[in-house]
């Protein structure tokens, strides 16, 4: 499963930071030029270890919550308390690693996805270094401001640049940069058109080589005009504003995800304290651990929402816009596919959750089999195996 996650995240990391490849005007395709750069893409590697650590946190919260439920029900107390101790210690280490690796991901954004970083912080203008962190606020994308913002000085600059003098660029200055890249991309687009007519056009080839890194930005104009070369200044400015993702969604997704992560650190630390230094865990904490079971999945989904929303308007960052007509599928076909996948995986999830709840109710040692199916043991009909009494002897 880790190997599967690695390849998925290498692919997703390439979409976020398309290294080791370039556009070939002769074949009109993005082609891999260095597979090792794709494999060791810093964005992909940071995503992989961050995601795997999040999976460990999810498992730890689940074990801690089910163990807490057994303690509340006064069942399997020996196993439950030992499981709580393991979940607390392993979960604490995993949750701390998620925070550290999240910091590494934020550092990678400073160079690779500046607009995404500015958007998740709702930072409209570039602040003097080191920039402050917006703890909470209400982003107003229409007016380009964040209402009721509470700032923590210096924190964002230290996290994003790991320095006292590194700048974190704001949304509006990055839009101005996008305007320049669109204009440069128009030259690349015109050169590609010339090369399509005459592959031996030396001047067009030279212009393309100088401007090819901005070709994707010219494609942003396709939303408004058929030929990017015909776009006027107002259209270029409108296309540049399209490089700003949904700021509110990025802003709140990140803060809820991060808040849940710090809650896990506190919860694991408290659990470790109680199971290590005290015999009795308070009932309020047992209830908290049990009802926290869904939170890791919520945090993980918010993390993916942040990753995919923050990349907009790009399918491949800086290369291919989301709205480009690159698929032969109709909107109806896409919707039907999504509905089909949702129904399939939703059904599987219901079955899995039903089996998990059943297993938890039966307890350790029970075999989950339909009635009437022979399993060759005392637990054939879903009866839990009675625990063997254990005698503990002490030396005099």
Secondary structure as UniProt FT lines:
FT   HELIX           2..16
FT   STRAND          21..24
FT   TURN            25..28
FT   STRAND          29..32
FT   HELIX           35..39
FT   HELIX           42..72
FT   TURN            73..74
FT   HELIX           77..112
FT   HELIX           114..120
FT   TURN            121..122
FT   STRAND          133..140
FT   TURN            141..144
FT   STRAND          145..152
FT   TURN            153..154
FT   HELIX           155..161
FT   HELIX           171..197
FT   TURN            199..200
FT   HELIX           202..211
FT   HELIX           212..214
FT   HELIX           215..219
FT   HELIX           220..223
FT   HELIX           228..230
FT   HELIX           233..241
FT   TURN            242..243
FT   HELIX           247..277
FT   HELIX           283..291
FT   TURN            292..294
FT   HELIX           295..311
FT   TURN            312..313
FT   STRAND          314..316
FT   TURN            317..319
FT   STRAND          320..321
FT   TURN            322..323
FT   HELIX           331..362
FT   TURN            364..365
FT   TURN            371..372
FT   TURN            378..381
//
